[in-house]
Amino acid sequence: MTTDTVKKTLRKQARAARADAFAAFGGAARGNLRSGGLAFLGQRTPGTVSGFYPYQKEIDTTGLLERLAEEGWITALPVVLAPATPLEFRAWRPGEPLVPDTWDIPIPTEGAKRVTPDVLLVPLLAFDRAGYRLGYGGGFYDRTLQHLRRRGPVTAVGVAFSAQEVESVARDAHDEPLDWMLTEKGPFRCMAGAERMEGGSVCD
């Protein structure tokens, strides 16, 4: 069975798990993310963080973005410019206007300031303890992380319901690992895997 076939099957299962988690914990999860903030990243000067607007029963990061904006972070949302290209990031604070993109996902307006995040909150369908994620198949976040990591330090934090965890995510050479996972139950650190750390993939 090919990696693509395995991923296709897992996506279907992950969507169902996410829908169940959203129905059971969606409202509480938003509040949990907001109350926890990004304290798990340690003491750091507020920088630029990109979140994501919840789409198709994704966990809601807007409460977390509200808190971070209050703490002095520049908050932003991603924008797809074209297939097979890295994402663009536009500054946005919760409550500011949004417009629908091609997939009806709300994004900041064209006039919003372009920014480069040093913390990236990453949506996903499934994740494993090695720090790998299953996305939607477009490869946008993998390309984006490759691009950002070539330019300098960036912290990738996957954000999802705990019910979306699986034993192992099938992966290809181009799949970029996460540095942290954050769920409604709290964060855990992922040690980037064999591609980014000698000694294999480990999570605290």
Contact map, one row per residue, 1 for C-alpha under 8 A:
111011000000000000000000000000000000000000000000000000000000000000000000000000000000000000000000000000000000000000000000000000000000000000000000000000000000000000000000000000000000000000000000000000000000
111111000000000000000000000000000000000000000000000000000000000000000000000000000000000000000000000000000000000000000000000000000000000000000000000000000000000000000000000000000000000000000000000000000000
111111100000000000000000000000000000000000000000000000000000000000000000000000000000000000000000000000000000000000000000000000000000000000000000000000000000000000000000011100000000000000000000000000000000
011111110000000000000000000000000000000000000000000000000000000000000000000000000000000000000000000000000000000000000000000000000000000000000000000000000000000000000000000000000000000000000000000000000000
111111111000000000000000000000000000000000000000000000000000000000000000000000000000000000000000000000000000000000000000000000000000000000000000000000000000000000000000000000000000000000000000000000000000
111111111100000000000000000000000000000000000000000000000000000000000000000000000000000000000000000000000000000000000000000000000000000000000000000000000000000000000000010000000000000000000000000000000000
001111111110000000000000000000000000000000000000000000000000000000000000000000000000000000000000000000000000000000000000000000000000010000000000000000000000000000000000110000000000000000000000000000000000
000111111111000000000000000000000000000000000000000000000000000000000000000000000000000000000000000000000000000000000000000000000000000000000000000000000000000000000000000000000000000000000000000000000000
000011111111100000000000000000000000000000000000000000000000000000000000000000000000000000000000000000000000000000000000000000000000000000000000000000000000000000000000000000000000000000000000000000000000
000001111111110000000000000000000000000000000000000000000000000000000000000000000000000000000000000000000000000000000000000001000000000000000000000000000000000000000000000000000000000000000000000000000000
000000111111111000000000000000000000000000000000000000000000000000000000000000000000000000000000000000000000000000000000000011000000010100000000000000000000000000000000000000000000000000000000000000000000
000000011111111100000000000000000000000000000000000000000000000000000000000000000000000000000000000000000000000000000000000000000000000000000000000000000000000000000000000000000000000000000000000000000000
000000001111111110000000000000000000000000000000000000000000000000000000000000000000000000000000000000000000000000000000000000000000000000000000000000000000000000000000000000000000000000000000000000000000
000000000111111111000000000000000000000000000000000000000000000000000000000000000000000000000000000000000000000000000000000011000000000000000000000000000000000000010000000000000000000000000000000000000000
000000000011111111100000000000000000000000000000000000000000000000000000000000000000000000000000000000000000000000000000000010000000000000000000000000000000000000000000000000000000000000000000000000000000
000000000001111111110000000000000000000000000000000000000000000000000000000000000000000000000000000000000000000000000000000000000000000000000000000000000000000000000000000000000000000000000000000000000000
000000000000111111111000000000000000000000000000000000000000000000000000000000000000000000000000000000000000000000000000000000000000000000000000000000000000000000110000000000000000000000000000000000000000
000000000000011111111100000000000000000000000000000000001100000000000000000000000000000000000000000000000000000000000000000010000000000000000000000000000000000010110000000000000000000000000000000000000000
000000000000001111111110000000000000000000000000000000001000000000000000000000000000000000000000000000000000000000000000000000000000000000000000000000000000000000000000000000000000000000000000000000000000
000000000000000111111111000000000000000000000000000000000000000000000000000000000000000000000000000000000000000000000000000000000000000000000000000000000000000000000000000000000000000000000000000000000000
000000000000000011111111110000000000000000000000000000000000000000000000000000000000000000000000000000000000000000000000000000000000000000000000000000000000000010100000000000000000000000000000000000000000
000000000000000001111111111000000000000000000000000000001110000000000000000000000000000000000000000000000000000000000000000000000000000000000000000000000000000010000000000000000000000000000000000000000000
000000000000000000111111110000000000000000000000000000000000000000000000000000000000000000000000000000000000000000000000000000000000000000000000000000000000000000000000000000000000000000000000000000000000
000000000000000000011111110000000000000000000000000000000000000000000000000000000000000000000000000000000000000000000000000000000000000000000000000000000000000000000000000000000000000000000000000000000000
000000000000000000001111111110000000000000000000000000000000000000000000000000000000000000000000000000000000000000000000000000000000000000000000000000000000000000000000000000000000000000000000000000000000
000000000000000000001111111111000000000000000000000000000011000000000000000000000000000000000000000000000000000000000000000000000000000000000000000000000000000000000000000000000000000000000000000000000000
000000000000000000000100111111100000000000000000000000000000000000000000000000000000000000000000000000000000000000000000000000000000000000000000000000000000000000000000000000000000000000000000000000000000
000000000000000000000000111111110000000000000000000000000000000000000000000000000000000000000000000000000000000000000000000000000000000000000000000000000000000000000000000000000000000100000000000000000000
000000000000000000000000111111111000000000000000000000000011000000000000000000000000000000000000000000000000000000000000000000000000000000000000000000000000000010000000000000000000001100000000000000000000
000000000000000000000000011111111100000000000000000000000011111100000000000000000000000000000000000000000000000000000000000000000000000000000000000000000000000000000000000000000000000100000000000000000000
000000000000000000000000001111111110000000000000000000000000001100000000000000000000000000000000000000000000000000000000000000000000000000000000000000000000000000000000000000000000000000000000000000000000
000000000000000000000000000111111111000000000000000000000000000000000000000000000000000000000000000000000000000000000000000000000000000000000000000000000000000000000000000000000000000110000000000000000000
000000000000000000000000000011111111100000000000000000000000101100000000000000000000000000000000000000000000000000000000000000000000000000000000000000000000000000000000000000000000001101000000000000000000
000000000000000000000000000001111111100000000000000000000000101111100000000000000000000000000000000000000000000000000000000000000000000000000000000000000000000000000000000000000000000000000000000000000000
000000000000000000000000000000111111100000000000000000000000000100000000000000000000000000000000000000000000000000000000000000000000000000000000000000000000000000000000000000000000000000000000000000000000
000000000000000000000000000000011111111000000000000000000000000000000000000000000000000000000000000000000000000000000000000000000000000000000000000000000000000000000000000000000000000001000000000000000000
000000000000000000000000000000001111111100000000000000000000000100110000000000000000000000000000000000000000000000000000000000000000000000000000000000000000000000000000000000000000000000000000000000000000
000000000000000000000000000000000001111111000000000000000000000000000000000000000000000000000000000000000000000000000000000000000000000000000000000000000000000000000000000000000000000000000000000000000000
000000000000000000000000000000000001111111100000000000000000000000000000000000000000000000000000000000000000000000000000000000000000000000000000000000000000000000000000000000000000000000000000000000000000
000000000000000000000000000000000000111111000000000000000000000000000000000000000000000000000000000000000000000000000000000000000000000000000000000000000000000000000000000000000000000000100000000000000000
000000000000000000000000000000000000011111110000000000000000000000000000000000000000000000000000000000000000000000000000000000000000000000000000000000000000000000000000000000000000000000000000000000000000
000000000000000000000000000000000000011111110000000000000000000000000000000000000000000000000000000000000000000000000000000000000000000000000000000000000000000000000000000000000000000000000000000000000000
000000000000000000000000000000000000001011111000000000000000000000000000000000000000000000000000000000000000000000000000000000000000000000000000000000000000000000000000000000000000000000000000000000000000
000000000000000000000000000000000000000011111100000000000000000000000000000000000000000000000000000000000000000000000000000000000000000000000000000000000000000000000000000000000000000000000000000000000000
000000000000000000000000000000000000000000111110000000000000000000000000000000000000000000000000000000000000000000000000000000000000000000000000000000000000000000000000000000000000000000000000000000000000
000000000000000000000000000000000000000000011111000000000000000000000011110000000000000000000000000000000000000000000000000000000000000000000000000000000000000000000000000000000000000000000000000000000000
000000000000000000000000000000000000000000001111100000000000000000000001110000000000000000000000000000000000000000001110000000000000000000000000000000000000000000000000000000000000000000000000000000000000
000000000000000000000000000000000000000000000111110000000000000000000000111100000000000000000000000000000000000000111110000000000000000000000000000000000000000000000000000000000000000000000000000000000000
000000000000000000000000000000000000000000000011111000000000000000000000111100000000000000000000000000000000000000001111100000000000000000000000000000000000000000000000000000000000000000000000000000000000
000000000000000000000000000000000000000000000001111100000000000000000000001111000000000010000000000000000000000000001011100000000000000000000000000000000000000000000000000000000000000000000000000000000000
000000000000000000000000000000000000000000000000111110000000110010000000001111000000000000000000000000000000000000000001110000000000000000000000000000000000000000000000000000000000000000000000000000000000
000000000000000000000000000000000000000000000000011111000000110000000000000011000000000000000000000000000000000000000000111000000000000000000000000000000000000000000000000000000000000000000000000000000000
000000000000000000000000000000000000000000000000001111100001110000000000000010000000000000000000000000001110000000000000000000000000000000000000000000000000000000000000000000000000000000000000000000000000
000000000000000000000000000000000000000000000000000111111111100000000000000000000000000000000000000000000000000000000000000000000000000000000000000000000000000000000000000000000000000000000000000000000000
000000000000000000000000000000000000000000000000000011111100000000000000000000000000000000000000000000001000000000000000000000000000000000000000000000000000000000000000000000000000000000000000000000000000
000000000000000000000000000000000000000000000000000001111100000000000000000000000000000000000000000000000000000000000000000000000000000000000000000000000000000000000000000000000000000000000000000000000000
000000000000000001100100000000000000000000000000000001111110000000000000000000000000000000000000000000000000000000000000000000000000000000000000000000000000000000000000000000000000000000000000000000000000
000000000000000001000100000000000000000000000000000001111111000000000000000000000000000000000000000000000000000000000000001000000000000000000000000000000000000100000000000000000000000000000000000000000000
000000000000000000000100010011000000000000000000000001001111100000000000000000000000000000000000000000000000000000000000000000000000000000000000000000000000001110000000000000000000000000000000000000000000
000000000000000000000000010011000000000000000000000011000111111000000000000000000000000000000000000000000000000000000000000000000000000000000000000000000000000000000000000000000000000000000000000000000000
000000000000000000000000000001001100000000000000001111000011111110000000000000000000000000000000000000000000000000000000000000000000000000000000000000000000001000000000000000000000000000000000000000000000
000000000000000000000000000001000000000000000000001110000001111111000000000000000000000000000100000000000000000000000000000000000000000000000000000000000000000000000000000000000000000000000000000000000000
000000000000000000000000000001101100000000000000000000000001111111100000000000000000000000000000000000000000000000000000000000000000000000000000000000000000000000000000000000000000000000000000000000000000
000000000000000000000000000001101110100000000000000000000000111111110000000000000000000000000000000000000000000000000000000000000000000000000000000000000000000000000000000000000000000000000000000000000000
000000000000000000000000000000000100000000000000001000000000111111111000001000000000000000001100000000000000000000000000000000000000000000000000000000000000000000000000000000000000000000000000000000000000
000000000000000000000000000000000100000000000000000000000000011111111100000000000000000000001100000000000000000000000000000000000000000000000000000000000000000000000000000000000000000000000000000000000000
000000000000000000000000000000000100100000000000000000000000001111111110000000000000000000000000000000000000000000000000000000000000000000000000000000000000000000000000000000000000000000000000000000000000
000000000000000000000000000000000000100000000000000000000000000111111111111000000000000000000000000000000000000000000000000000000000000000000000000000000000000000000000000000000000000000000000000000000000
000000000000000000000000000000000000000000000000000000000000000011111111111000000000000000001000000000000000000000000000000000000000000000000000000000000000000000000000000000000000000000000000000000000000
000000000000000000000000000000000000000000000000000000000000000001111111100000000000000000000000000000000000000000000000000000000000000000000000000000000000000000000000000000000000000000000000000000000000
000000000000000000000000000000000000000000000100000000000000000000111111100000000000000000000000000000000000000000000000000000000000000000000000000000000000000000000000000000000000000000000000000000000000
000000000000000000000000000000000000000000000110000000000000000000011111110000000000000000000000000000000000000000000000000000000000000000000000000000000000000000000000000000000000000000000000000000000000
000000000000000000000000000000000000000000000111100000000000000000011111111000000000000000000000000000000000000000000000000000000000000000000000000000000000000000000000000000000000000000000000000000000000
000000000000000000000000000000000000000000000111100000000000000000011001111100000000000000110000000000000000000000000000000000000000000000000000000000000000000000000000000000000000000000000000000000000000
000000000000000000000000000000000000000000000001111000000000000010011000111110000000000000111000000000000000000000000000000000000000000000000000000000000000000000000000000000000000000000000000000000000000
000000000000000000000000000000000000000000000001111000000000000000000000011111000000000011111000000000000000000000101000000000000000000000000000000000000000000000000000000000000000000000000000000000000000
000000000000000000000000000000000000000000000000011110000000000000000000001111100000000011110000000000000011000000000000000000000000000000000000000000000000000000000000000000000000000000000000000000000000
000000000000000000000000000000000000000000000000011100000000000000000000000111110000001111000000000000000010000000000000000000000000000000000000000000000000000000000000000000000000000000000000000000000000
000000000000000000000000000000000000000000000000000000000000000000000000000011111000001111000000000000000010000000000000000000000000000000000000000000000000000000000000000000000000000000000000000000000000
000000000000000000000000000000000000000000000000000000000000000000000000000001111110111100000000000000000000000000000000000000000000000000010000000000000000000000000000000000000000000000000000000000000000
000000000000000000000000000000000000000000000000000000000000000000000000000000111110111100000000000000000000000000000000000000000000000000000000000000000000000000000000000000000000000000000000000000000000
000000000000000000000000000000000000000000000000000000000000000000000000000000011111100000000000000000000000000000000000000000000000000000000000000000000000000000000000000000000000000000000000000000000000
000000000000000000000000000000000000000000000000000000000000000000000000000000011111100000000000000000000000000000000000000000000000000001000000000000000000000000000000000000000000000000000000000000000000
000000000000000000000000000000000000000000000000000000000000000000000000000000000111110000000000000000000000000000000000000000000000000001110010000000000000000000000000000000000000000000000000000000000000
000000000000000000000000000000000000000000000000000000000000000000000000000000011111111000000000000000000000000000000000000000000000000000010011000000000000000000000000000000000000000000000000000000000000
000000000000000000000000000000000000000000000000000000000000000000000000000000011001111100000000000000000000000000000000000000000000000000011011001000000000000000000000000000000000000000000000000000000000
000000000000000000000000000000000000000000000000000000000000000000000000000001111000111110000000000000000000000000000000000000000000000000011001000000000000000000000000000000000000000000000000000000000000
000000000000000000000000000000000000000000000000000000000000000000000000000001111000011111000000000000000000000001000000000000000000000000000000000000000000000000000000000000000000000000000000000000000000
000000000000000000000000000000000000000000000000010000000000000000000000000111100000001111100000000000000000000001111000000000000000000000000000000000000000000000000000000000000000000000000000000000000000
000000000000000000000000000000000000000000000000000000000000000000000000000111100000000111110000000000000001000111100000000000000000000000000000000000000000000000000000000000000000000000000000000000000000
000000000000000000000000000000000000000000000000000000000000000000000000011110000000000011111000000000000001000111100000000000000000000000000000000000000000000000000000000000000000000000000000000000000000
000000000000000000000000000000000000000000000000000000000000000000000000011110000000000001111101000000000001000100000000000000000000000000000000000000000000000000000000000000000000000000000000000000000000
000000000000000000000000000000000000000000000000000000000000000011001000001100000000000000111111000000000000000000000000000000000000000000000000000000000000000000000000000000000000000000000000000000000000
000000000000000000000000000000000000000000000000000000000000010011000000000000000000000000011111000000000000000000000000000000000000000000000000000000000000000000000000000000000000000000000000000000000000
000000000000000000000000000000000000000000000000000000000000000000000000000000000000000000001111100000000000000000000000000000000000000000000000000000000000000000000000000000000000000000000000000000000000
000000000000000000000000000000000000000000000000000000000000000000000000000000000000000000011111110000000000000000000000000000000000000000000000000000000000000000000000000000000000000000000000000000000000
000000000000000000000000000000000000000000000000000000000000000000000000000000000000000000000011111000000001100000000000000000000000000000000000000000000000000000000000000000000000000000000000000000000000
000000000000000000000000000000000000000000000000000000000000000000000000000000000000000000000001111100000111100000000000000000000000000000000000000000000000000000000000000000000000000000000000000000000000
000000000000000000000000000000000000000000000000000000000000000000000000000000000000000000000000111110001111100000000000000000000000000000000000000000000000000000000000000000000000000000000000000000000000
000000000000000000000000000000000000000000000000000000000000000000000000000000000000000000000000011111111110000000000000000000000000000000000000000000000000000000000000000000000000000000000000000000000000
000000000000000000000000000000000000000000000000000000000000000000000000000000000000000000000000001111111110000000000000000000000000000000000000000000000000000000000000000000000000000000000000000000000000
000000000000000000000000000000000000000000000000000000000000000000000000000000000000000000000000000111111000000000000000000000000000000000000000000000000000000000000000000000000000000000000000000000000000
000000000000000000000000000000000000000000000000000000000000000000000000000000000000000000000000000111111000000000000000000000000000000000000000000000000000000000000000000000000000000000000000000000000000
000000000000000000000000000000000000000000000000000000000000000000000000000000000000000000000000000111111100000000000000000000000000000000000000000000000000000000000000000000000000000000000000000000000000
000000000000000000000000000000000000000000000000000010100000000000000000000000000000000000000000001111111110000000000000000000000000000000000000000000000000000000000000000000000000000000000000000000000000
000000000000000000000000000000000000000000000000000010000000000000000000000000000000000000000000011110011111000000000000000000000000000000000000000000000000000000000000000000000000000000000000000000000000
000000000000000000000000000000000000000000000000000010000000000000000000000011100000000000000000011110001111100000000000000000000000000000000000000000000000000000000000000000000000000000000000000000000000
000000000000000000000000000000000000000000000000000000000000000000000000000010000000000001110000111000000111110100000000000000000000000000000000000000000000000000000000000000000000000000000000000000000000
000000000000000000000000000000000000000000000000000000000000000000000000000000000000000000000000111000000011111100000000000000000000000000000000000000000000000000000000000000000000000000000000000000000000
000000000000000000000000000000000000000000000000000000000000000000000000000000000000000000000000000000000001111100000000000000000000000000000000000000000000000000000000000000000000000000000000000000000000
000000000000000000000000000000000000000000000000000000000000000000000000000000000000000000000000000000000000111110000000000000000000000000000000000000000000000000000000000000000000000000000000000000000000
000000000000000000000000000000000000000000000000000000000000000000000000000000000000000001110000000000000001111111000000000000000000000000000000000000000000000000000000000000000000000000000000000000000000
000000000000000000000000000000000000000000000000000000000000000000000000000000000000000001100000000000000000001111100000000000000000000000000000000000000000000000000000000000000000000000000000000000000000
000000000000000000000000000000000000000000000000000000000000000000000000000000000000000111100000000000000000000111110000000000000000000000000000000000000000000000000000000000000000000000000000000000000000
000000000000000000000000000000000000000000000001000000000000000000000000000100000000000011100000000000000000000011111000000000000000000000000000000000000000000000000000000000000000000000000000000000000000
000000000000000000000000000000000000000000000001000000000000000000000000000000000000000010000000000000000000000001111100000000000000000000000000000000000000000000000000000000000000000000000000000000000000
000000000000000000000000000000000000000000000011110000000000000000000000000100000000000010000000000000000000000000111111000000000000000000000000000000000100000000000000000000000000000000000000000000000000
000000000000000000000000000000000000000000000011100000000000000000000000000000000000000000000000000000000000000000011111000000000000000000000000000000001110000000000000000000000000000000000000000000000000
000000000000000000000000000000000000000000000011110000000000000000000000000000000000000000000000000000000000000000001111100000000000000000000000000000000111100000000000000000000000000000000000000000000000
000000000000000000000000000000000000000000000000111000000000000000000000000000000000000000000000000000000000000000001111110000000000000000000000000000000111100000000000000000000000000000000000000000000000
000000000000000000000000000000000000000000000000111100000000000000000000000000000000000000000000000000000000000000000011111000000000000000000000000000000001111000000000000000000000000000000000000000000000
000000000000000000000000000000000000000000000000001100000000000000000000000000000000000000000000000000000000000000000001111100000000000000001000000000000001111000000000000000000000000000000000000000000000
000000000000000000000000000000000000000000000000000100000100000000000000000000000000000000000000000000000000000000000000111110000000001000000000000000000000011100000000000000000000000000000000000000000000
000000000000000000000000000000000000000000000000000000000000000000000000000000000000000000000000000000000000000000000000011111100000111100000000000000000000011100000000000000000000000000000000000000000000
000000000010011001000000000000000000000000000000000000000000000000000000000000000000000000000000000000000000000000000000001111100000111100000000000000000000000100010000000000000000000000000000000000000000
000000000110010000000000000000000000000000000000000000000000000000000000000000000000000000000000000000000000000000000000000111110000111000000000000000000000000100011100100000000000000000000000000000000000
000000000000000000000000000000000000000000000000000000000000000000000000000000000000000000000000000000000000000000000000000111111011110000000000000000000000000000011101100000000000000000000000000000000000
000000000000000000000000000000000000000000000000000000000000000000000000000000000000000000000000000000000000000000000000000001111111100000000000000000000000000000001111100000000000000000000000000000000000
000000000000000000000000000000000000000000000000000000000000000000000000000000000000000000000000000000000000000000000000000000111111000000000000000000000000000000001011000000000000000000000100000000000110
000000000000000000000000000000000000000000000000000000000000000000000000000000000000000000000000000000000000000000000000000000011111000000000000000000000000000000000001000000000000000000000111100000001110
000000000000000000000000000000000000000000000000000000000000000000000000000000000000000000000000000000000000000000000000000000111111100000000000000000000000000000000000000000001111100000000111100000001010
000000000000000000000000000000000000000000000000000000000000000000000000000000000000000000000000000000000000000000000000000000111111110000000000000000000000000000000000101000111100000000000000000000000000
000000000000000000000000000000000000000000000000000000000000000000000000000000000000000000000000000000000000000000000000000111110011111000000000000000000000010000000000100000001100000000000000000000000000
000000100010000000000000000000000000000000000000000000000000000000000000000000000000000000000000000000000000000000000000000111100001111100000000000000000000000000000000100000000000000000000000000000000000
000000000000000000000000000000000000000000000000000000000000000000000000000000000000000000000000000000000000000000000000001111000000111111100000000000000000000000000000000000000000000000000000000000000000
000000000010000000000000000000000000000000000000000000000000000000000000000000000000000000000000000000000000000000000000000110000000011111100000000000000000000000000000000000000000000000000000000000000000
000000000000000000000000000000000000000000000000000000000000000000000000000000000000000000000000000000000000000000000000000000000000001111100000000000000000000000000000000000000000000000000000000000000000
000000000000000000000000000000000000000000000000000000000000000000000000000000000011000000000000000000000000000000000000000000000000001111110000000000000000000000000000000000000000000000000000000000000000
000000000000000000000000000000000000000000000000000000000000000000000000000000000001000000000000000000000000000000000000000000000000001111111110000000000000000000000000000000000000000000000000000000000000
000000000000000000000000000000000000000000000000000000000000000000000000000000010001111000000000000000000000000000000000000000000000000001111111000000000000000000000000000000000000000000000000000000000000
000000000000000000000000000000000000000000000000000000000000000000000000000000000000011000000000000000000000000000000000010000000000000000111111100000000000000000000000000000000000000000000000000000000000
000000000000000000000000000000000000000000000000000000000000000000000000000000000000000000000000000000000000000000000000000000000000000000111111110000000000000000000000000001110000000000000000000000000000
000000000000000000000000000000000000000000000000000000000000000000000000000000000001110000000000000000000000000000000000000000000000000000111111111000000000000000000000000000000000000000000000000000000000
000000000000000000000000000000000000000000000000000000000000000000000000000000000000111000000000000000000000000000000000000000000000000000011111111100000000000000000000000000000000000000000000000000000000
000000000000000000000000000000000000000000000000000000000000000000000000000000000000000000000000000000000000000000000000000000000000000000001111111110000001000000000000000000010000000000000000000000000000
000000000000000000000000000000000000000000000000000000000000000000000000000000000000000000000000000000000000000000000000000000000000000000000111111111000000000000000000000000010000000000000000000000000000
000000000000000000000000000000000000000000000000000000000000000000000000000000000000010000000000000000000000000000000000000000000000000000000011111111100000000000000000000000000000000000000000000000000000
000000000000000000000000000000000000000000000000000000000000000000000000000000000000000000000000000000000000000000000000000000000000000000000001111111111100000000000000000000000000000000000000000000000000
000000000000000000000000000000000000000000000000000000000000000000000000000000000000000000000000000000000000000000000000000000000000000000000000111111111100000000000000000000000000000000000000000000000000
000000000000000000000000000000000000000000000000000000000000000000000000000000000000000000000000000000000000000000000000000000000000000000000000011111110000000000000000000000000000000000000000000000000000
000000000000000000000000000000000000000000000000000000000000000000000000000000000000000000000000000000000000000000000000000000000000000000000000001111111000000000000000000000000000000000000000000000000000
000000000000000000000000000000000000000000000000000000000000000000000000000000000000000000000000000000000000000000000000000000000000000000000000000111111100000000000000000000000000000000000000000000000000
000000000000000000000000000000000000000000000000000000000000000000000000000000000000000000000000000000000000000000000100000000000000000000000000000110111110000000000000000000000000000000000000000000000000
000000000000000000000000000000000000000000000000000000000000000000000000000000000000000000000000000000000000000000001111000000000000000000000000000110011111000000000000000000000000000000000000000000000000
000000000000000000000000000000000000000000000000000000000000000000000000000000000000000000000000000000000000000000000111000000000000000000000000000000001111100000000000000000000111000000000000000000000000
000000000000000000000000000000000000000000000000000000000000000000000000000000000000000000000000000000000000000000000011110000000000000000000000100000000111110000000000000000000111000000000000000000000000
000000000000000000000000000000000000000000000000000000000000000000000000000000000000000000000000000000000000000000000011110000000000000000000000000000000011111000000000000000000111110000000000000000000000
000000000000000000000000000000000000000000000000000000000000000000000000000000000000000000000000000000000000000000000000111100000000100000000000000000000001111100000000000000000111110000000000000000000000
000000000000000000000000000000000000000000000000000000000010100000000000000000000000000000000000000000000000000000000000111100000000000000000000000000000000111110000000000000000000111000000000000000000000
000000000000000000000000000000000000000000000000000000000110000000000000000000000000000000000000000000000000000000000000001111000000000000000000000000000000011111010000000000000000111100000000000000000000
000000000000000001001100000010000000000000000000000000000010000000000000000000000000000000000000000000000000000000000000000000000000000000000000000000000000001111111000000000000000001100000000000000000000
000000000000000000000000000000000000000000000000000000000000000000000000000000000000000000000000000000000000000000000000000000000000000000000000000000000000000111111000000000000000001110000000000000000000
000000000000000011001000000000000000000000000000000000000000000000000000000000000000000000000000000000000000000000000000000000000000000000000000000000000000000011111000000000000000000000000000000000000000
000000000000010011000000000000000000000000000000000000000000000000000000000000000000000000000000000000000000000000000000000011100000000000000000000000000000000111111100000000000000000000000000000000000000
000000000000000000000000000000000000000000000000000000000000000000000000000000000000000000000000000000000000000000000000000001111000000000000000000000000000000011111110000000000000000000000000000000000000
000000000000000000000000000000000000000000000000000000000000000000000000000000000000000000000000000000000000000000000000000001110000000000000000000000000000000000011111100000000000000000000000000000000000
000000000000000000000000000000000000000000000000000000000000000000000000000000000000000000000000000000000000000000000000000000011000000000000000000000000000000000001111100000000000000000000000000000000000
000000000000000000000000000000000000000000000000000000000000000000000000000000000000000000000000000000000000000000000000000000111100000000000000000000000000000000000111110000000000000000000000000000000000
000000100000000000000000000000000000000000000000000000000000000000000000000000000000000000000000000000000000000000000000000001110001110000000000000000000000000000000111111000000000000000000000000000000000
001001100000000000000000000000000000000000000000000000000000000000000000000000000000000000000000000000000000000000000000000000000000000000000000000000000000000000000001111100000000000000000000000000000000
001000000000000000000000000000000000000000000000000000000000000000000000000000000000000000000000000000000000000000000000000000000001000000000000000000000000000000000000111110100000000000000000000000000000
001000000000000000000000000000000000000000000000000000000000000000000000000000000000000000000000000000000000000000000000000000000000000000000000000000000000000000000000011111100000000000000000000000000000
000000000000000000000000000000000000000000000000000000000000000000000000000000000000000000000000000000000000000000000000000000000000000000000000000000000000000000000000001111100000000000000000000000000000
000000000000000000000000000000000000000000000000000000000000000000000000000000000000000000000000000000000000000000000000000000000000000000000100000000000000000000000000000111110000000000000000000000000000
000000000000000000000000000000000000000000000000000000000000000000000000000000000000000000000000000000000000000000000000000000000001000000000100000000000000000000000000001111111000000000000000000000000000
000000000000000000000000000000000000000000000000000000000000000000000000000000000000000000000000000000000000000000000000000000000001000000000100110000000000000000000000000001111100000000000000000000000000
000000000000000000000000000000000000000000000000000000000000000000000000000000000000000000000000000000000000000000000000000000000011100000000000000000000000000000000000000000111110000000000001100000000000
000000000000000000000000000000000000000000000000000000000000000000000000000000000000000000000000000000000000000000000000000000000011100000000000000000000011110000000000000000011111100000000101000000000000
000000000000000000000000000000000000000000000000000000000000000000000000000000000000000000000000000000000000000000000000000000000010000000000000000000000011110000000000000000001111100000001111000000000000
000000000000000000000000000000000000000000000000000000000000000000000000000000000000000000000000000000000000000000000000000000000010000000000000000000000011110000000000000000000111110000111100000000000000
000000000000000000000000000000000000000000000000000000000000000000000000000000000000000000000000000000000000000000000000000000000010000000000000000000000000111100000000000000000111111000111100000000000000
000000000000000000000000000000000000000000000000000000000000000000000000000000000000000000000000000000000000000000000000000000000000000000000000000000000000111100000000000000000001111111110000000000000000
000000000000000000000000000010001000000000000000000000000000000000000000000000000000000000000000000000000000000000000000000000000000000000000000000000000000001111000000000000000000111111100000000000000000
000000000000000000000000000111011000000000000000000000000000000000000000000000000000000000000000000000000000000000000000000000000000000000000000000000000000000111000000000000000000011111000000000000000000
000000000000000000000000000000010000000000000000000000000000000000000000000000000000000000000000000000000000000000000000000000000000000000000000000000000000000001000000000000000000011111100000000000000000
000000000000000000000000000000001001000000000000000000000000000000000000000000000000000000000000000000000000000000000000000000000000000000000000000000000000000000000000000000000000011111110000000000000000
000000000000000000000000000000000000000100000000000000000000000000000000000000000000000000000000000000000000000000000000000000000000000000000000000000000000000000000000000000000001111011111000000000000000
000000000000000000000000000000000000000000000000000000000000000000000000000000000000000000000000000000000000000000000000000000000000000000000000000000000000000000000000000000000001110001111100000000000011
000000000000000000000000000000000000000000000000000000000000000000000000000000000000000000000000000000000000000000000000000000000000000000000000000000000000000000000000000000000011100000111110000000000011
000000000000000000000000000000000000000000000000000000000000000000000000000000000000000000000000000000000000000000000000000000001110000000000000000000000000000000000000000000000111100000011111100000001111
000000000000000000000000000000000000000000000000000000000000000000000000000000000000000000000000000000000000000000000000000000000110000000000000000000000000000000000000000000000010000000001111100110001111
000000000000000000000000000000000000000000000000000000000000000000000000000000000000000000000000000000000000000000000000000000000110000000000000000000000000000000000000000000001110000000000111111110001100
000000000000000000000000000000000000000000000000000000000000000000000000000000000000000000000000000000000000000000000000000000000110000000000000000000000000000000000000000000001000000000000111111111111100
000000000000000000000000000000000000000000000000000000000000000000000000000000000000000000000000000000000000000000000000000000000000000000000000000000000000000000000000000000000000000000000001111111111000
000000000000000000000000000000000000000000000000000000000000000000000000000000000000000000000000000000000000000000000000000000000000000000000000000000000000000000000000000000000000000000000001111111000000
000000000000000000000000000000000000000000000000000000000000000000000000000000000000000000000000000000000000000000000000000000000000000000000000000000000000000000000000000000000000000000000011111111000000
000000000000000000000000000000000000000000000000000000000000000000000000000000000000000000000000000000000000000000000000000000000000000000000000000000000000000000000000000000000000000000000011111111111000
000000000000000000000000000000000000000000000000000000000000000000000000000000000000000000000000000000000000000000000000000000000000000000000000000000000000000000000000000000000000000000000000111111110000
000000000000000000000000000000000000000000000000000000000000000000000000000000000000000000000000000000000000000000000000000000000000000000000000000000000000000000000000000000000000000000000000110011111000
000000000000000000000000000000000000000000000000000000000000000000000000000000000000000000000000000000000000000000000000000000000000000000000000000000000000000000000000000000000000000000000000110011111100
000000000000000000000000000000000000000000000000000000000000000000000000000000000000000000000000000000000000000000000000000000000110000000000000000000000000000000000000000000000000000000000111110010111110
000000000000000000000000000000000000000000000000000000000000000000000000000000000000000000000000000000000000000000000000000000001100000000000000000000000000000000000000000000000000000000000111100000011111
000000000000000000000000000000000000000000000000000000000000000000000000000000000000000000000000000000000000000000000000000000001110000000000000000000000000000000000000000000000000000000011110000000001111
000000000000000000000000000000000000000000000000000000000000000000000000000000000000000000000000000000000000000000000000000000000000000000000000000000000000000000000000000000000000000000011110000000000111
